[in-house]
Amino acid sequence: MPDQASVALWNKGMFGFNWPNQVGDNVTNWNNNKAINPLREFEGLGIEQWFGHGYKNLPPADGDFMILPAGGTYQGEVWCGRGGTTYRDPKVTTPLPVYACSVSLG
């Protein structure tokens, strides 16, 4: 993992959620961690790279969106890779970790 101090809020409504296979249920990277790669000012990135963490062309699937209640509370899944969330490979049966990025997932 590139940096265990970097985490993402994982949700089906995020851009790049199913990277690299953004369409359908064809997931080959259950522990996708591209969303946590730091974006650095000195790299001279433009809006195309900054928007959605570089995933402007990888929007959520139709019907998948994150609901953020105004004045309410949102409970999300924070982890350094998708594999530590309920969005991990459904064949994995071990309990979910208690602390974000507390163990290596491969």
MODELLER restraints for C-alpha pairs under 7 A, 6 or more apart:
rsr = mdl.restraints
at = mdl.atoms
rsr.add(forms.Gaussian(group=physical.xy_distance, feature=features.Distance(at['CA:2:A'], at['CA:37:A']), mean=6.69, stdev=0.5))
rsr.add(forms.Gaussian(group=physical.xy_distance, feature=features.Distance(at['CA:4:A'], at['CA:80:A']), mean=6.52, stdev=0.5))
rsr.add(forms.Gaussian(group=physical.xy_distance, feature=features.Distance(at['CA:4:A'], at['CA:101:A']), mean=6.34, stdev=0.5))
rsr.add(forms.Gaussian(group=physical.xy_distance, feature=features.Distance(at['CA:6:A'], at['CA:36:A']), mean=5.45, stdev=0.5))
rsr.add(forms.Gaussian(group=physical.xy_distance, feature=features.Distance(at['CA:6:A'], at['CA:80:A']), mean=6.23, stdev=0.5))
rsr.add(forms.Gaussian(group=physical.xy_distance, feature=features.Distance(at['CA:7:A'], at['CA:36:A']), mean=5.38, stdev=0.5))
rsr.add(forms.Gaussian(group=physical.xy_distance, feature=features.Distance(at['CA:7:A'], at['CA:78:A']), mean=6.24, stdev=0.5))
rsr.add(forms.Gaussian(group=physical.xy_distance, feature=features.Distance(at['CA:7:A'], at['CA:79:A']), mean=5.16, stdev=0.5))
rsr.add(forms.Gaussian(group=physical.xy_distance, feature=features.Distance(at['CA:7:A'], at['CA:80:A']), mean=4.35, stdev=0.5))
rsr.add(forms.Gaussian(group=physical.xy_distance, feature=features.Distance(at['CA:8:A'], at['CA:35:A']), mean=6.25, stdev=0.5))
rsr.add(forms.Gaussian(group=physical.xy_distance, feature=features.Distance(at['CA:8:A'], at['CA:36:A']), mean=5.69, stdev=0.5))
rsr.add(forms.Gaussian(group=physical.xy_distance, feature=features.Distance(at['CA:8:A'], at['CA:78:A']), mean=5.51, stdev=0.5))
rsr.add(forms.Gaussian(group=physical.xy_distance, feature=features.Distance(at['CA:8:A'], at['CA:79:A']), mean=5.79, stdev=0.5))
rsr.add(forms.Gaussian(group=physical.xy_distance, feature=features.Distance(at['CA:8:A'], at['CA:80:A']), mean=6.16, stdev=0.5))
rsr.add(forms.Gaussian(group=physical.xy_distance, feature=features.Distance(at['CA:9:A'], at['CA:76:A']), mean=6.20, stdev=0.5))
rsr.add(forms.Gaussian(group=physical.xy_distance, feature=features.Distance(at['CA:9:A'], at['CA:77:A']), mean=5.57, stdev=0.5))
rsr.add(forms.Gaussian(group=physical.xy_distance, feature=features.Distance(at['CA:9:A'], at['CA:78:A']), mean=4.61, stdev=0.5))
rsr.add(forms.Gaussian(group=physical.xy_distance, feature=features.Distance(at['CA:9:A'], at['CA:79:A']), mean=6.90, stdev=0.5))
rsr.add(forms.Gaussian(group=physical.xy_distance, feature=features.Distance(at['CA:10:A'], at['CA:76:A']), mean=6.84, stdev=0.5))
rsr.add(forms.Gaussian(group=physical.xy_distance, feature=features.Distance(at['CA:10:A'], at['CA:77:A']), mean=5.38, stdev=0.5))
rsr.add(forms.Gaussian(group=physical.xy_distance, feature=features.Distance(at['CA:10:A'], at['CA:78:A']), mean=6.13, stdev=0.5))
rsr.add(forms.Gaussian(group=physical.xy_distance, feature=features.Distance(at['CA:10:A'], at['CA:82:A']), mean=6.81, stdev=0.5))
rsr.add(forms.Gaussian(group=physical.xy_distance, feature=features.Distance(at['CA:11:A'], at['CA:66:A']), mean=6.64, stdev=0.5))
rsr.add(forms.Gaussian(group=physical.xy_distance, feature=features.Distance(at['CA:12:A'], at['CA:60:A']), mean=6.63, stdev=0.5))
rsr.add(forms.Gaussian(group=physical.xy_distance, feature=features.Distance(at['CA:12:A'], at['CA:64:A']), mean=5.67, stdev=0.5))
rsr.add(forms.Gaussian(group=physical.xy_distance, feature=features.Distance(at['CA:12:A'], at['CA:65:A']), mean=6.40, stdev=0.5))
rsr.add(forms.Gaussian(group=physical.xy_distance, feature=features.Distance(at['CA:13:A'], at['CA:60:A']), mean=5.22, stdev=0.5))
rsr.add(forms.Gaussian(group=physical.xy_distance, feature=features.Distance(at['CA:13:A'], at['CA:64:A']), mean=4.89, stdev=0.5))
rsr.add(forms.Gaussian(group=physical.xy_distance, feature=features.Distance(at['CA:13:A'], at['CA:65:A']), mean=3.70, stdev=0.5))
rsr.add(forms.Gaussian(group=physical.xy_distance, feature=features.Distance(at['CA:13:A'], at['CA:66:A']), mean=4.84, stdev=0.5))
rsr.add(forms.Gaussian(group=physical.xy_distance, feature=features.Distance(at['CA:14:A'], at['CA:60:A']), mean=5.85, stdev=0.5))
rsr.add(forms.Gaussian(group=physical.xy_distance, feature=features.Distance(at['CA:15:A'], at['CA:52:A']), mean=5.66, stdev=0.5))
rsr.add(forms.Gaussian(group=physical.xy_distance, feature=features.Distance(at['CA:15:A'], at['CA:55:A']), mean=5.61, stdev=0.5))
rsr.add(forms.Gaussian(group=physical.xy_distance, feature=features.Distance(at['CA:15:A'], at['CA:56:A']), mean=6.93, stdev=0.5))
rsr.add(forms.Gaussian(group=physical.xy_distance, feature=features.Distance(at['CA:15:A'], at['CA:58:A']), mean=5.64, stdev=0.5))
rsr.add(forms.Gaussian(group=physical.xy_distance, feature=features.Distance(at['CA:15:A'], at['CA:59:A']), mean=4.61, stdev=0.5))
rsr.add(forms.Gaussian(group=physical.xy_distance, feature=features.Distance(at['CA:15:A'], at['CA:60:A']), mean=5.42, stdev=0.5))
rsr.add(forms.Gaussian(group=physical.xy_distance, feature=features.Distance(at['CA:16:A'], at['CA:22:A']), mean=6.81, stdev=0.5))
rsr.add(forms.Gaussian(group=physical.xy_distance, feature=features.Distance(at['CA:16:A'], at['CA:55:A']), mean=5.39, stdev=0.5))
rsr.add(forms.Gaussian(group=physical.xy_distance, feature=features.Distance(at['CA:16:A'], at['CA:58:A']), mean=5.20, stdev=0.5))
rsr.add(forms.Gaussian(group=physical.xy_distance, feature=features.Distance(at['CA:16:A'], at['CA:59:A']), mean=6.42, stdev=0.5))
rsr.add(forms.Gaussian(group=physical.xy_distance, feature=features.Distance(at['CA:17:A'], at['CA:60:A']), mean=6.88, stdev=0.5))
rsr.add(forms.Gaussian(group=physical.xy_distance, feature=features.Distance(at['CA:18:A'], at['CA:27:A']), mean=6.42, stdev=0.5))
rsr.add(forms.Gaussian(group=physical.xy_distance, feature=features.Distance(at['CA:19:A'], at['CA:32:A']), mean=6.83, stdev=0.5))
rsr.add(forms.Gaussian(group=physical.xy_distance, feature=features.Distance(at['CA:21:A'], at['CA:27:A']), mean=6.11, stdev=0.5))
rsr.add(forms.Gaussian(group=physical.xy_distance, feature=features.Distance(at['CA:22:A'], at['CA:58:A']), mean=6.15, stdev=0.5))
rsr.add(forms.Gaussian(group=physical.xy_distance, feature=features.Distance(at['CA:23:A'], at['CA:61:A']), mean=6.48, stdev=0.5))
rsr.add(forms.Gaussian(group=physical.xy_distance, feature=features.Distance(at['CA:30:A'], at['CA:82:A']), mean=6.24, stdev=0.5))
rsr.add(forms.Gaussian(group=physical.xy_distance, feature=features.Distance(at['CA:30:A'], at['CA:83:A']), mean=5.70, stdev=0.5))
rsr.add(forms.Gaussian(group=physical.xy_distance, feature=features.Distance(at['CA:30:A'], at['CA:88:A']), mean=5.37, stdev=0.5))
rsr.add(forms.Gaussian(group=physical.xy_distance, feature=features.Distance(at['CA:30:A'], at['CA:89:A']), mean=5.39, stdev=0.5))
rsr.add(forms.Gaussian(group=physical.xy_distance, feature=features.Distance(at['CA:31:A'], at['CA:81:A']), mean=5.33, stdev=0.5))
rsr.add(forms.Gaussian(group=physical.xy_distance, feature=features.Distance(at['CA:31:A'], at['CA:82:A']), mean=4.66, stdev=0.5))
rsr.add(forms.Gaussian(group=physical.xy_distance, feature=features.Distance(at['CA:31:A'], at['CA:83:A']), mean=4.08, stdev=0.5))
rsr.add(forms.Gaussian(group=physical.xy_distance, feature=features.Distance(at['CA:31:A'], at['CA:88:A']), mean=6.65, stdev=0.5))
rsr.add(forms.Gaussian(group=physical.xy_distance, feature=features.Distance(at['CA:32:A'], at['CA:81:A']), mean=5.50, stdev=0.5))
rsr.add(forms.Gaussian(group=physical.xy_distance, feature=features.Distance(at['CA:32:A'], at['CA:82:A']), mean=5.28, stdev=0.5))
rsr.add(forms.Gaussian(group=physical.xy_distance, feature=features.Distance(at['CA:33:A'], at['CA:80:A']), mean=6.19, stdev=0.5))
rsr.add(forms.Gaussian(group=physical.xy_distance, feature=features.Distance(at['CA:33:A'], at['CA:81:A']), mean=4.16, stdev=0.5))
rsr.add(forms.Gaussian(group=physical.xy_distance, feature=features.Distance(at['CA:33:A'], at['CA:82:A']), mean=6.28, stdev=0.5))
rsr.add(forms.Gaussian(group=physical.xy_distance, feature=features.Distance(at['CA:35:A'], at['CA:53:A']), mean=6.48, stdev=0.5))
rsr.add(forms.Gaussian(group=physical.xy_distance, feature=features.Distance(at['CA:36:A'], at['CA:80:A']), mean=6.31, stdev=0.5))
rsr.add(forms.Gaussian(group=physical.xy_distance, feature=features.Distance(at['CA:48:A'], at['CA:54:A']), mean=6.22, stdev=0.5))
rsr.add(forms.Gaussian(group=physical.xy_distance, feature=features.Distance(at['CA:48:A'], at['CA:56:A']), mean=6.53, stdev=0.5))
rsr.add(forms.Gaussian(group=physical.xy_distance, feature=features.Distance(at['CA:68:A'], at['CA:74:A']), mean=6.15, stdev=0.5))
rsr.add(forms.Gaussian(group=physical.xy_distance, feature=features.Distance(at['CA:77:A'], at['CA:85:A']), mean=6.20, stdev=0.5))
rsr.add(forms.Gaussian(group=physical.xy_distance, feature=features.Distance(at['CA:78:A'], at['CA:100:A']), mean=6.35, stdev=0.5))
rsr.add(forms.Gaussian(group=physical.xy_distance, feature=features.Distance(at['CA:79:A'], at['CA:85:A']), mean=6.90, stdev=0.5))
rsr.add(forms.Gaussian(group=physical.xy_distance, feature=features.Distance(at['CA:79:A'], at['CA:100:A']), mean=4.89, stdev=0.5))
rsr.add(forms.Gaussian(group=physical.xy_distance, feature=features.Distance(at['CA:79:A'], at['CA:101:A']), mean=5.85, stdev=0.5))
rsr.add(forms.Gaussian(group=physical.xy_distance, feature=features.Distance(at['CA:80:A'], at['CA:100:A']), mean=6.88, stdev=0.5))
rsr.add(forms.Gaussian(group=physical.xy_distance, feature=features.Distance(at['CA:80:A'], at['CA:101:A']), mean=5.58, stdev=0.5))
rsr.add(forms.Gaussian(group=physical.xy_distance, feature=features.Distance(at['CA:82:A'], at['CA:88:A']), mean=5.84, stdev=0.5))
rsr.add(forms.Gaussian(group=physical.xy_distance, feature=features.Distance(at['CA:83:A'], at['CA:89:A']), mean=6.90, stdev=0.5))
rsr.add(forms.Gaussian(group=physical.xy_distance, feature=features.Distance(at['CA:83:A'], at['CA:105:A']), mean=6.88, stdev=0.5))
rsr.add(forms.Gaussian(group=physical.xy_distance, feature=features.Distance(at['CA:84:A'], at['CA:96:A']), mean=6.35, stdev=0.5))
rsr.add(forms.Gaussian(group=physical.xy_distance, feature=features.Distance(at['CA:84:A'], at['CA:97:A']), mean=6.58, stdev=0.5))
rsr.add(forms.Gaussian(group=physical.xy_distance, feature=features.Distance(at['CA:85:A'], at['CA:96:A']), mean=6.83, stdev=0.5))
